[in-house]
Amino acid sequence: MFGVALGITWDDLVWVLRRPRFVLVGLAGQLVLLPAATVALVAVLHPWLTPGVAMGMILVACCPGGNVSNFMVHLAKGNAALSVGLTALSTAGALVFTPLNFGVWGQVYTRWILADGANPFLRALEIDPLEVGRVVLLLLGVPLALGMLTARYAPRLAARLETPIRFASIGLFAVIVAVAFGKNLDAFVAHIAALFPIVGLHNALALGLGWMWARGAGLERRERKTLSIEVGIQNSGLALVLLLNPLLFPATLPLGGMAAIAAWWGIWHIVSGLGVAMWWRQRTPEPVPVVA
């Protein structure tokens, strides 16, 4: 998140704050509609999902937008300023919305869809929202604030650091995925056949939801592309870090299904996001230069 924040300028924030409708539509799609739509998808797929896989889908949906979305929006010729602003605001909002959404929608799944509130695995997943907020603050909030302060008061340093920090963040995510695979190898093998269609369908739902929500709100094509990518690209790395925190998810719990979903999401949404961005880029005409 520090690397993303290095690219956030004061002009980006001013642009976004002057367009509150764009912000409200975008944040509603990310923080409210996606978790709700995910639980609806889980209800439809319930006969074919284990509780761990279902809760993994819900956890990913409750995380803020992923930090690679800004590059993808730029590639798709979307609204880069809106993308950057939404990433920053959804990350800040994750302090409240990630634990709140996971608690609320996890209970909806447990009590109304699974109808097995006595399941010891699910009872153990009733996590402390304050601990989730603390982890989100340390992982996302502090780096976001430091990056924005660096960009504001040391722009030359920010420009030099932005590219290497982003590459380092990709490497860090790869390490987190590798650790998750290593700790849950048997579960990954057991879920491998289901991972591809479930994550693919879930991600397609998120991308489509962002587009249709923006269209229904009357936003232009440029903003529709932006919201599609912002809703469809999730910070699954945060989900993995939360799962690897023994204060939130004890190591004795069978978390392989949740970890498998989060890890594959982190890989697949890059593939799908780049594919969608390139498809839109090729269908967006270049501006015609005005001859004086």
Backbone bond lengths (Angstrom), bond angles and torsions (degrees), N, CA, C in turn:
res aa  C-N    CA-C-N  psi(-1)  N-CA   C-N-CA  omega(-1)  CA-C   N-CA-C  phi
1 M - - - 1.459 - - 1.518 110.91 -
2 F 1.318 117.39 -29.73 1.464 121.08 177.96 1.524 110.16 -60.55
3 G 1.349 116.30 -42.68 1.462 119.96 -179.90 1.513 112.44 -64.63
4 V 1.339 117.34 -38.54 1.464 120.45 177.21 1.521 110.32 -65.35
5 A 1.329 116.29 -43.87 1.464 120.56 -177.71 1.519 112.29 -64.07
6 L 1.330 117.43 -26.26 1.467 119.81 177.80 1.521 111.67 -62.86
7 G 1.335 116.50 -24.78 1.462 120.26 -179.44 1.518 113.72 -94.72
8 I 1.339 117.39 2.49 1.462 121.22 179.67 1.522 109.36 -89.57
9 T 1.304 116.44 118.23 1.461 120.87 -179.68 1.527 110.28 -101.73
10 W 1.323 114.78 163.61 1.454 120.36 176.88 1.527 110.61 -60.72
11 D 1.318 116.62 -36.67 1.469 120.57 179.19 1.530 111.31 -62.75
12 D 1.354 116.38 -37.12 1.465 119.94 177.19 1.527 110.82 -60.22
13 L 1.331 115.79 -47.07 1.456 119.99 -178.22 1.519 111.76 -66.09
14 V 1.328 116.63 -40.80 1.464 120.48 178.73 1.523 109.91 -62.39
15 W 1.341 116.37 -43.69 1.468 120.62 179.57 1.524 110.38 -58.00
16 V 1.329 116.15 -45.14 1.464 120.52 -177.45 1.526 111.09 -68.98
17 L 1.322 117.12 -44.97 1.461 120.66 -176.98 1.520 112.39 -65.59
18 R 1.321 116.92 -23.60 1.466 120.09 177.20 1.526 112.28 -80.90
19 R 1.316 116.52 -4.28 1.464 121.43 179.79 1.529 109.29 -127.46
20 P 1.323 116.97 68.05 1.472 120.16 -174.98 1.525 113.74 -60.26
21 R 1.338 117.44 -29.83 1.471 118.86 179.59 1.516 110.79 -63.32
22 F 1.347 117.22 -43.19 1.458 120.79 177.48 1.530 110.32 -58.67
23 V 1.337 115.01 -44.03 1.463 120.40 -177.10 1.527 110.88 -64.92
24 L 1.324 116.75 -47.04 1.462 120.53 -177.93 1.525 111.43 -64.03
25 V 1.325 116.65 -41.77 1.468 119.99 178.29 1.527 110.00 -63.65
26 G 1.332 116.71 -45.21 1.456 120.43 -179.09 1.516 113.12 -63.89
27 L 1.335 116.94 -47.28 1.461 120.35 -178.86 1.527 111.66 -67.60
28 A 1.331 116.62 -35.82 1.466 119.01 177.12 1.526 110.56 -63.00
29 G 1.331 116.62 -40.18 1.455 119.86 178.09 1.514 112.35 -63.70
30 Q 1.339 116.29 -43.09 1.461 120.93 -176.97 1.521 112.93 -75.00
31 L 1.325 116.48 -48.44 1.459 121.19 -167.78 1.523 114.37 -93.76
32 V 1.324 117.53 -18.19 1.467 120.25 -176.39 1.529 111.71 -118.35
33 L 1.332 116.41 -56.03 1.460 119.67 -172.41 1.525 113.26 -69.74
34 L 1.340 117.83 -41.58 1.467 118.77 -177.25 1.525 112.06 -63.13
35 P 1.344 120.44 -47.59 1.471 118.18 176.18 1.527 112.88 -58.83
36 A 1.346 116.63 -40.87 1.465 119.50 179.85 1.529 111.22 -65.18
37 A 1.336 116.66 -44.16 1.463 120.52 179.26 1.524 111.02 -65.41
38 T 1.329 116.87 -33.69 1.464 120.50 178.68 1.518 110.92 -64.69
39 V 1.322 116.61 -43.29 1.465 119.56 178.29 1.528 110.47 -64.55
40 A 1.328 117.17 -36.65 1.466 120.05 175.42 1.528 110.63 -62.44
41 L 1.341 116.85 -41.84 1.468 120.69 177.48 1.522 110.60 -64.60
42 V 1.330 116.44 -41.75 1.464 120.83 177.70 1.527 110.34 -60.08
43 A 1.333 116.86 -39.38 1.467 120.30 179.01 1.527 111.00 -63.10
44 V 1.334 116.62 -39.99 1.466 120.70 179.33 1.528 110.88 -67.73
45 L 1.336 116.28 -41.35 1.468 121.06 -176.49 1.522 112.89 -89.58
46 H 1.318 117.38 3.17 1.465 122.05 -172.62 1.533 114.87 -47.21
47 P 1.339 119.64 -43.80 1.471 118.48 -178.46 1.525 113.88 -61.45
48 W 1.324 118.09 -21.08 1.467 121.36 -175.62 1.531 113.04 -107.86
49 L 1.329 117.87 3.30 1.462 120.73 -176.22 1.523 111.09 -110.66
50 T 1.331 115.72 140.25 1.459 119.57 168.11 1.526 107.99 -81.00
51 P 1.338 118.53 158.61 1.464 119.73 177.71 1.525 112.93 -56.98
52 G 1.337 116.89 -36.84 1.460 119.65 -180.00 1.516 112.65 -64.83
53 V 1.329 117.13 -43.37 1.465 121.07 178.62 1.526 110.12 -64.62
54 A 1.331 116.70 -44.27 1.466 120.40 -179.99 1.524 111.22 -61.37
55 M 1.331 116.85 -45.14 1.464 119.89 -179.82 1.527 111.17 -68.91
56 G 1.334 117.03 -29.83 1.464 119.91 174.95 1.515 111.66 -65.10
57 M 1.329 116.62 -40.57 1.463 120.80 177.04 1.528 110.64 -62.61
58 I 1.326 116.05 -42.11 1.467 120.20 -179.79 1.522 110.53 -66.63
59 L 1.336 117.28 -41.88 1.465 120.40 -179.85 1.524 111.28 -61.91
60 V 1.323 117.57 -45.29 1.467 120.66 178.92 1.526 110.61 -60.62
61 A 1.330 116.74 -42.41 1.467 120.48 -179.21 1.519 112.27 -66.20
62 C 1.326 117.04 -24.21 1.466 120.92 -179.15 1.524 112.72 -86.04
63 C 1.323 117.67 -6.38 1.463 121.02 177.82 1.529 109.93 -82.83
64 P 1.334 117.99 158.70 1.471 120.20 179.16 1.521 111.78 -72.86
65 G 1.319 116.07 177.59 1.455 121.02 179.15 1.517 112.28 -61.48
66 G 1.322 116.25 148.72 1.461 121.17 -179.24 1.518 112.11 -77.22
67 N 1.329 115.55 151.48 1.466 119.07 -173.96 1.522 113.97 -79.91
68 V 1.334 118.42 -3.86 1.472 119.33 174.87 1.525 111.19 -88.30
69 S 1.332 116.59 -5.10 1.465 119.82 -177.13 1.523 111.89 -64.16
70 N 1.337 117.31 -32.39 1.465 120.11 -177.88 1.525 111.52 -62.21
71 F 1.332 116.36 -43.36 1.462 120.45 177.69 1.525 110.60 -64.58
72 M 1.335 116.66 -41.28 1.463 120.15 -178.27 1.524 111.54 -67.01
73 V 1.327 117.27 -38.22 1.467 120.41 177.18 1.521 110.27 -64.20
74 H 1.323 116.40 -41.79 1.471 120.17 176.96 1.526 110.25 -61.67
75 L 1.333 116.46 -42.55 1.459 121.13 179.74 1.527 110.86 -63.93
76 A 1.330 116.76 -36.82 1.467 121.56 -178.38 1.523 112.65 -80.24
77 K 1.339 116.95 -0.76 1.471 122.50 -175.15 1.526 110.89 60.52
78 G 1.336 113.43 42.38 1.451 119.89 174.55 1.512 110.27 -90.62
79 N 1.313 115.86 -160.73 1.461 121.96 -178.94 1.522 108.65 -93.18
80 A 1.334 116.41 95.90 1.462 121.22 -174.09 1.521 111.96 -64.17
81 A 1.338 117.61 -39.36 1.466 120.53 -179.61 1.526 110.72 -63.30
82 L 1.329 116.69 -42.06 1.464 120.38 177.85 1.520 110.66 -64.62
83 S 1.325 116.97 -40.30 1.461 121.47 179.15 1.520 111.41 -61.00
84 V 1.317 116.21 -47.55 1.468 120.80 -179.43 1.523 110.20 -63.13
85 G 1.334 116.05 -44.34 1.456 119.71 -179.86 1.516 112.68 -63.27
86 L 1.329 116.96 -42.32 1.461 120.62 179.32 1.523 111.60 -66.43
87 T 1.333 116.88 -37.97 1.465 119.71 177.25 1.519 110.55 -60.90
88 A 1.333 116.09 -45.69 1.464 120.29 179.92 1.524 111.33 -64.32
89 L 1.332 117.18 -45.86 1.461 120.62 -175.84 1.528 112.25 -71.77
90 S 1.339 117.30 -38.70 1.467 118.95 178.74 1.525 110.65 -68.91
91 T 1.333 116.40 -32.22 1.463 120.14 176.19 1.519 110.41 -65.99
92 A 1.334 116.49 -44.73 1.463 120.08 176.82 1.529 110.44 -63.15
93 G 1.329 116.30 -41.34 1.463 120.39 179.71 1.514 113.49 -67.91
94 A 1.339 116.90 -20.80 1.466 120.56 -179.53 1.522 112.25 -62.67
95 L 1.326 117.34 -24.10 1.463 120.58 177.55 1.526 110.72 -56.15
96 V 1.315 116.34 -34.58 1.464 121.72 179.95 1.526 111.46 -102.17
97 F 1.339 116.25 -45.99 1.460 119.56 -169.05 1.524 113.68 -76.27
98 T 1.332 119.36 -31.29 1.469 118.85 179.72 1.524 111.60 -63.58
99 P 1.342 120.00 -54.04 1.471 118.31 177.54 1.523 113.10 -66.40
100 L 1.349 117.04 -36.45 1.466 119.89 -179.39 1.525 111.17 -64.57
101 N 1.331 116.45 -49.82 1.463 120.12 -178.79 1.522 112.20 -64.15
102 F 1.338 116.56 -42.62 1.459 118.71 -178.85 1.526 110.46 -64.89
103 G 1.331 116.42 -38.77 1.457 119.54 177.77 1.517 112.36 -65.53
104 V 1.332 116.52 -46.56 1.468 121.07 -177.12 1.525 111.35 -68.51
105 W 1.342 116.65 -53.96 1.459 119.48 -174.80 1.526 112.28 -73.90
106 G 1.338 116.57 -27.95 1.459 118.92 173.14 1.522 111.23 -63.33
107 Q 1.337 115.85 -39.37 1.462 120.04 177.40 1.531 111.54 -68.37
108 V 1.326 116.36 -38.21 1.470 119.55 176.94 1.525 109.99 -59.46
109 Y 1.341 115.61 -45.19 1.468 119.31 179.34 1.525 110.73 -63.52
110 T 1.327 116.34 -47.27 1.459 120.54 -175.30 1.523 112.26 -63.47
111 R 1.333 116.01 -46.40 1.463 119.87 -170.65 1.524 114.27 -88.77
112 W 1.347 116.34 -30.69 1.457 118.21 -172.41 1.529 113.71 -109.99
113 I 1.321 116.97 -28.22 1.469 118.93 -178.79 1.525 110.31 -98.95
114 L 1.331 115.68 -55.53 1.465 119.32 177.60 1.522 110.58 -74.48
115 A 1.348 116.01 -33.59 1.472 122.20 -179.47 1.521 111.03 54.75
116 D 1.340 114.65 44.56 1.464 119.87 -179.39 1.520 108.39 -144.61
117 G 1.321 115.84 63.07 1.457 119.79 -178.56 1.513 113.33 -64.66
118 A 1.344 117.88 -15.38 1.459 120.79 179.78 1.523 112.69 -85.68
119 N 1.323 117.10 -5.22 1.463 120.65 179.66 1.526 109.65 -56.97
120 P 1.347 119.49 119.61 1.470 120.67 -175.73 1.519 113.00 -61.25
121 F 1.328 117.46 -32.28 1.467 120.15 178.41 1.521 110.24 -64.00
122 L 1.320 116.85 -46.82 1.455 120.64 -177.22 1.519 111.66 -72.64
123 R 1.317 118.07 -34.51 1.467 119.61 177.02 1.515 110.46 -63.13
124 A 1.329 116.84 -35.14 1.466 120.66 179.37 1.520 112.07 -72.75
125 L 1.336 116.94 -14.95 1.459 120.52 179.20 1.527 112.78 -87.27
126 E 1.326 117.59 4.91 1.458 120.96 176.11 1.529 107.48 -77.75
127 I 1.336 115.33 82.32 1.455 121.60 -168.47 1.519 111.85 -82.78
128 D 1.327 115.39 161.25 1.457 123.19 179.87 1.526 109.42 -76.30
129 P 1.340 118.85 114.25 1.468 119.93 -178.47 1.522 113.37 -63.78
130 L 1.330 117.20 -30.37 1.468 119.50 179.01 1.526 110.95 -67.39
131 E 1.331 116.58 -36.46 1.464 119.79 178.03 1.521 110.50 -68.79
132 V 1.341 116.74 -38.90 1.464 119.82 175.77 1.522 109.92 -61.52
133 G 1.336 116.38 -45.38 1.460 120.27 178.69 1.516 112.10 -60.41
134 R 1.338 116.54 -39.06 1.468 120.04 178.93 1.524 111.02 -64.33
135 V 1.330 116.76 -43.97 1.464 120.49 179.78 1.524 110.61 -64.49
136 V 1.340 116.73 -43.77 1.465 120.48 178.99 1.521 110.55 -62.37
137 L 1.328 116.81 -40.47 1.466 120.43 178.72 1.523 110.92 -61.05
138 L 1.334 116.73 -45.95 1.463 120.33 -178.15 1.527 112.05 -69.62
139 L 1.329 116.92 -39.41 1.465 120.26 -175.55 1.521 113.20 -81.25
140 L 1.329 116.92 -34.27 1.460 120.23 -173.23 1.520 113.07 -119.27
141 G 1.326 116.86 -46.97 1.461 119.77 -174.42 1.514 113.62 -63.91
142 V 1.328 116.78 -50.09 1.470 120.40 -179.00 1.529 111.58 -64.67
143 P 1.356 119.70 -49.10 1.476 118.67 176.94 1.523 113.04 -59.70
144 L 1.332 117.41 -36.66 1.463 120.62 178.12 1.522 110.49 -61.40
145 A 1.329 116.52 -48.13 1.465 120.22 -179.33 1.528 111.27 -64.20
146 L 1.332 117.20 -43.94 1.468 120.44 -179.64 1.525 111.26 -64.24
147 G 1.328 116.71 -41.36 1.462 119.87 179.35 1.512 112.38 -64.28
148 M 1.334 116.76 -42.50 1.460 119.96 179.80 1.526 111.41 -67.34
149 L 1.333 117.13 -37.69 1.466 120.22 176.97 1.525 110.84 -65.81
150 T 1.333 116.24 -39.50 1.469 119.71 177.83 1.523 110.57 -63.96
151 A 1.337 116.42 -44.83 1.470 120.16 179.26 1.519 111.61 -63.20
152 R 1.331 116.24 -33.26 1.464 120.57 -177.62 1.524 112.18 -76.31
153 Y 1.336 116.78 -44.48 1.462 120.19 -171.00 1.527 114.01 -106.72
154 A 1.328 117.93 -12.18 1.467 120.72 176.81 1.525 108.67 -139.28
155 P 1.333 117.87 64.72 1.470 120.96 -173.62 1.523 113.91 -60.62
156 R 1.328 117.79 -34.21 1.465 119.22 179.49 1.521 110.83 -67.40
157 L 1.316 116.38 -42.89 1.462 120.18 177.00 1.526 110.25 -62.77
158 A 1.330 116.90 -41.67 1.464 120.98 179.12 1.522 110.99 -60.90
159 A 1.325 117.23 -41.81 1.465 121.24 -179.93 1.525 111.10 -63.57
160 R 1.340 116.71 -37.71 1.472 119.99 179.72 1.525 111.86 -72.54
161 L 1.326 116.43 -32.89 1.458 120.16 -175.00 1.521 113.85 -85.48
162 E 1.329 117.56 -23.00 1.464 120.83 -168.48 1.526 112.83 -57.10
163 T 1.324 118.32 -51.62 1.469 120.69 -177.01 1.523 112.61 -66.44
164 P 1.360 119.98 -51.15 1.469 118.54 179.34 1.527 113.49 -61.83
165 I 1.330 117.22 -34.47 1.463 119.50 179.11 1.522 110.59 -66.29
166 R 1.323 116.62 -38.60 1.472 119.28 179.74 1.530 111.03 -66.51
167 F 1.330 116.65 -40.40 1.465 119.08 176.38 1.529 110.48 -64.52
168 A 1.323 116.16 -39.21 1.463 120.11 178.63 1.524 110.97 -63.96
169 S 1.337 116.94 -36.95 1.464 120.08 179.73 1.525 110.93 -66.93
170 I 1.334 116.78 -35.59 1.468 120.23 175.91 1.526 109.93 -64.00
171 G 1.339 115.97 -42.83 1.454 120.04 177.64 1.518 112.04 -63.03
172 L 1.344 116.17 -40.07 1.462 120.22 178.73 1.518 110.94 -64.30
173 F 1.330 116.59 -41.21 1.464 119.44 178.14 1.527 110.36 -62.59
174 A 1.339 116.95 -40.17 1.465 120.40 178.50 1.526 110.85 -61.14
175 V 1.332 116.83 -38.81 1.464 120.91 178.04 1.527 110.36 -64.75
176 I 1.344 116.43 -43.75 1.466 120.43 -180.00 1.522 110.59 -61.67
177 V 1.341 116.60 -43.34 1.465 120.45 177.98 1.523 110.24 -62.39
178 A 1.332 117.04 -42.52 1.461 120.73 -179.76 1.527 111.06 -62.67
179 V 1.332 116.88 -41.58 1.466 120.65 178.21 1.524 110.25 -63.57
180 A 1.342 115.76 -43.46 1.467 119.61 179.04 1.526 110.97 -62.32
181 F 1.336 116.78 -42.56 1.464 120.37 176.75 1.522 110.41 -61.19
182 G 1.333 116.45 -45.22 1.451 120.51 -177.31 1.514 113.23 -62.07
183 K 1.334 116.69 -38.40 1.458 120.81 -177.58 1.526 112.96 -79.51
184 N 1.314 116.86 -18.76 1.472 120.21 -174.50 1.526 111.32 -131.97
185 L 1.337 116.60 37.14 1.458 120.51 -173.20 1.525 112.39 -59.32
186 D 1.331 116.68 -44.83 1.468 119.51 -178.77 1.526 111.17 -61.97
187 A 1.326 115.41 -40.33 1.467 119.12 -179.84 1.526 111.03 -67.67
188 F 1.324 116.92 -37.89 1.463 119.94 177.67 1.524 110.53 -61.64
189 V 1.318 115.92 -43.45 1.464 119.74 179.24 1.529 110.26 -63.12
190 A 1.342 115.77 -40.05 1.464 120.01 -178.61 1.525 112.13 -67.80
191 H 1.341 116.94 -31.29 1.465 120.66 -175.15 1.528 113.66 -100.49
192 I 1.327 117.27 -0.72 1.464 119.64 -170.09 1.530 112.56 -58.12
193 A 1.326 117.25 -38.84 1.469 119.48 -177.59 1.523 111.95 -67.37
194 A 1.339 116.36 -29.67 1.464 119.82 -177.96 1.523 112.62 -88.48
195 L 1.333 117.13 -20.88 1.464 120.30 -174.04 1.520 112.40 -59.90
196 F 1.323 116.56 -47.91 1.466 120.48 -173.10 1.531 112.36 -60.80
197 P 1.340 118.97 -54.07 1.469 117.21 -178.80 1.521 113.59 -69.01
198 I 1.333 118.20 -36.61 1.467 120.20 -176.67 1.521 110.87 -68.43
199 V 1.329 116.82 -50.41 1.465 119.87 -179.84 1.526 110.39 -66.44
200 G 1.345 116.95 -39.78 1.459 119.71 178.28 1.519 112.04 -60.27
201 L 1.337 116.50 -43.88 1.464 120.72 179.13 1.524 111.21 -67.30
202 H 1.323 116.53 -42.88 1.468 121.40 179.73 1.530 111.06 -61.99
203 N 1.320 116.45 -44.27 1.461 121.01 179.50 1.526 111.41 -67.02
204 A 1.333 116.86 -40.27 1.468 120.28 177.19 1.525 110.68 -62.78
205 L 1.332 116.40 -39.08 1.465 120.54 176.05 1.524 110.65 -59.93
206 A 1.337 116.75 -43.99 1.464 120.70 -178.65 1.527 111.49 -65.08
207 L 1.327 116.94 -45.18 1.468 120.65 178.65 1.529 111.00 -62.33
208 G 1.326 116.14 -45.43 1.462 120.00 179.83 1.515 112.53 -67.27
209 L 1.329 116.31 -37.30 1.460 120.54 178.88 1.522 110.97 -62.22
210 G 1.338 116.42 -44.29 1.461 119.53 179.25 1.519 112.17 -60.03
211 W 1.330 116.22 -42.89 1.473 120.89 -179.89 1.530 110.96 -65.81
212 M 1.331 117.14 -49.77 1.459 120.82 -175.95 1.526 111.70 -68.04
213 W 1.319 116.99 -36.46 1.463 120.39 177.72 1.527 110.47 -64.39
214 A 1.328 116.57 -44.35 1.467 120.20 178.48 1.526 110.72 -65.08
215 R 1.318 115.87 -39.30 1.470 119.20 178.55 1.526 110.93 -65.01
216 G 1.323 116.44 -43.72 1.454 120.24 178.54 1.513 112.82 -63.57
217 A 1.345 116.27 -28.33 1.462 120.76 178.76 1.523 112.31 -83.13
218 G 1.335 116.73 -0.79 1.459 120.52 176.87 1.512 115.15 82.50
219 L 1.330 117.73 19.24 1.460 120.38 179.32 1.527 110.60 -80.04
220 E 1.322 115.41 155.15 1.461 121.22 -179.04 1.529 110.65 -74.69
221 R 1.340 115.78 169.01 1.466 121.78 -176.29 1.529 111.72 -56.92
222 R 1.322 117.14 -40.37 1.469 120.51 -178.91 1.531 110.63 -60.33
223 E 1.317 116.72 -42.41 1.460 120.58 -179.93 1.532 111.07 -75.73
224 R 1.331 116.84 -30.11 1.468 119.15 176.44 1.527 110.59 -62.65
225 K 1.314 116.21 -44.29 1.469 119.99 177.64 1.525 110.13 -59.77
226 T 1.317 115.41 -42.01 1.462 120.49 -178.52 1.519 111.24 -62.46
227 L 1.327 116.91 -48.06 1.458 119.81 -178.01 1.523 112.03 -69.70
228 S 1.316 117.30 -32.99 1.459 119.75 175.88 1.524 110.62 -59.39
229 I 1.318 116.20 -46.70 1.463 120.20 -179.62 1.522 111.17 -70.84
230 E 1.327 117.75 -40.78 1.461 120.41 -179.05 1.526 111.81 -63.02
231 V 1.319 117.30 -39.13 1.465 120.39 178.84 1.528 110.84 -77.99
232 G 1.323 116.90 -32.09 1.459 121.00 -176.24 1.513 115.37 -82.66
233 I 1.328 117.35 -15.43 1.468 121.33 179.22 1.520 108.34 -107.60
234 Q 1.321 117.15 111.20 1.459 122.26 -175.70 1.526 111.43 -108.99
235 N 1.318 115.58 152.67 1.463 120.79 178.81 1.529 109.06 -81.12
236 S 1.322 115.56 72.50 1.459 120.58 -178.82 1.524 111.44 -68.69
237 G 1.334 116.66 -20.63 1.462 119.41 174.67 1.519 111.12 -61.37
238 L 1.334 116.74 -38.67 1.465 120.41 176.08 1.523 110.22 -62.69
239 A 1.333 116.68 -42.04 1.465 119.96 178.51 1.526 110.88 -58.78
240 L 1.330 116.96 -42.25 1.467 120.39 179.36 1.521 111.52 -65.60
241 V 1.329 116.83 -42.30 1.467 119.69 179.48 1.527 110.48 -63.62
242 L 1.322 117.13 -41.04 1.464 120.15 176.80 1.526 110.61 -61.26
243 L 1.328 116.85 -41.92 1.463 120.69 -179.60 1.523 112.21 -66.17
244 L 1.331 116.56 -30.26 1.465 120.60 -179.10 1.526 112.40 -84.60
245 N 1.330 117.58 -1.88 1.466 122.03 179.57 1.532 109.12 -88.33
246 P 1.340 118.23 110.56 1.475 120.02 -176.37 1.522 113.65 -66.40
247 L 1.345 117.77 -18.21 1.460 119.81 176.95 1.527 111.36 -72.13
248 L 1.327 116.51 -23.30 1.462 121.38 179.00 1.521 111.75 -99.37
249 F 1.321 115.46 -47.39 1.460 121.20 -177.37 1.530 108.00 -125.92
250 P 1.333 118.53 98.26 1.466 121.15 -178.32 1.524 112.32 -53.60
251 A 1.326 115.33 142.07 1.465 120.63 -177.47 1.523 112.28 -63.07
252 T 1.339 117.17 -18.24 1.465 120.26 -179.89 1.529 112.43 -76.13
253 L 1.335 117.10 -13.91 1.463 120.02 -179.93 1.526 110.84 -77.72
254 P 1.327 117.67 144.62 1.476 120.52 175.27 1.529 110.38 -78.74
255 L 1.326 116.11 86.31 1.465 121.63 -173.81 1.521 113.11 -95.41
256 G 1.326 117.03 9.40 1.459 119.78 -174.79 1.512 113.96 -57.79
257 G 1.341 117.55 -40.39 1.458 120.18 -179.90 1.513 112.05 -63.86
258 M 1.333 116.60 -43.04 1.463 120.85 178.77 1.525 110.58 -65.03
259 A 1.337 115.99 -45.56 1.466 120.06 -178.85 1.523 111.26 -65.25
260 A 1.323 116.72 -37.45 1.465 120.26 179.87 1.521 110.73 -62.65
261 I 1.335 116.88 -44.16 1.461 120.89 178.95 1.523 110.57 -62.67
262 A 1.327 117.11 -48.24 1.469 120.68 -177.55 1.524 111.43 -63.26
263 A 1.336 117.13 -42.66 1.464 120.45 -178.34 1.527 111.48 -66.31
264 W 1.333 116.72 -44.84 1.465 118.53 -179.10 1.523 111.25 -70.59
265 W 1.320 117.77 -33.04 1.468 120.93 174.13 1.528 109.62 -56.63
266 G 1.340 115.56 -44.75 1.462 120.06 -177.67 1.514 113.23 -62.03
267 I 1.317 116.69 -27.88 1.468 120.85 177.79 1.526 110.39 -87.02
268 W 1.332 115.74 -47.81 1.463 119.67 -172.85 1.526 112.98 -67.48
269 H 1.338 118.12 -38.64 1.464 117.49 -175.78 1.528 111.96 -67.66
270 I 1.316 117.44 -22.15 1.465 119.76 173.83 1.527 109.78 -70.76
271 V 1.334 116.03 -43.84 1.469 120.51 178.93 1.524 110.65 -63.10
272 S 1.321 116.56 -51.08 1.470 120.14 -177.67 1.522 111.38 -68.04
273 G 1.334 116.75 -39.95 1.461 120.18 -179.74 1.515 112.58 -63.22
274 L 1.330 116.40 -43.57 1.467 119.81 177.65 1.525 110.79 -65.85
275 G 1.337 116.27 -38.82 1.461 119.48 178.99 1.522 112.03 -63.12
276 V 1.326 116.58 -46.06 1.467 121.07 178.84 1.522 110.61 -65.08
277 A 1.336 116.35 -41.85 1.469 120.13 -179.45 1.526 111.31 -62.68
278 M 1.328 117.20 -43.27 1.462 120.11 179.20 1.527 111.17 -66.93
279 W 1.319 116.74 -37.83 1.467 120.93 178.67 1.523 110.30 -61.91
280 W 1.333 116.36 -44.95 1.463 120.01 178.15 1.524 111.55 -67.73
281 R 1.321 116.36 -38.26 1.462 119.72 -178.59 1.530 110.83 -60.67
282 Q 1.323 116.28 -41.59 1.457 120.43 -178.71 1.528 112.58 -69.93
283 R 1.323 116.48 -19.40 1.464 120.87 -178.72 1.526 112.94 -105.82
284 T 1.320 116.27 9.44 1.461 120.73 176.01 1.513 108.50 -104.96
285 P 1.324 119.02 112.12 1.468 120.49 -177.07 1.518 112.26 -65.10
286 E 1.329 114.91 145.58 1.458 120.15 175.64 1.530 109.24 -70.28
287 P 1.337 117.48 144.41 1.463 119.23 177.83 1.525 111.42 -63.80
288 V 1.316 115.78 138.21 1.460 120.80 179.80 1.526 109.24 -80.60
289 P 1.335 118.14 122.66 1.464 119.72 -179.19 1.527 111.29 -64.49
290 V 1.318 114.75 141.93 1.462 120.87 179.29 1.523 108.94 -89.55
291 V 1.329 116.12 123.63 1.463 120.63 179.76 1.524 108.99 -90.65
292 A 1.310 116.06 121.60 1.473 120.40 -178.69 1.518 110.50 -72.93
